[in-house]
Amino acid sequence: MIHDVSFLYYSTLAGIRSKVSGVLDKDAFLQLLIQGLKSQNPLEPMETKDMIAQFSQLTSLEQVINLTKAVEEFVRVQTSVNPAQLASLVGKYVVVKNNTLSVVNGQADGIVFYLERESRVIVRIEDENGNVVRVEDLGYVKPGMRAWQWNARDNNGIPVRDGKYAYHVYRVNEKGELEDIGGIDGGTVSAVQIKNGKAYVLVNGNLYPVESIVEIS
């Protein structure tokens, strides 16, 4: 009967771990391990290698829990809004990730992007509904900071409506696959705003999330 209880302990432990998928905390895990030691058959005690395996699982579980807590704390600090720090950005020149542009009176904003190495570049522009209005193959472009000016016309050469558009800048890699390298914008921060708990900087008349900043000077 004692042997059956020991078997039941291991079956229960496996079942619990399977159901909660790692949610079981280390205290509960340790209690189950102790209970298993108490319930084992004295004539057939747990082998040393099995005991070591159980404690190894406990150590691994504790490491995972500690790592999870560390990540959660990091995210909390990174996403918290500090008005004093935000105010210090005003007047600074920043470079931000950007994938939107405006067309006003038939004139489109320029698209700026950065290449680490010479690559074939393709630009795709979409309207507010996600419809592709223009695809432009820029051919091979030399590395560094580069710009391309859209003429605000679609693939058929017809002028598009004024408004906001999204764009993607792709680099064709060695495998012939498209890598989205995105675009960038740069300018002086004229103001900072907090909306729904999220912080934004005002650059060139456009609001960008603070996390989109890639350089401050």
Summary of the structure (lengths in Angstrom):
residues: 217
radius of gyration: 28.7
end to end distance: 73.8
largest distance: 89.5
contacts: 544
relative contact order: 0.14
helix: 34%
strand: 39%
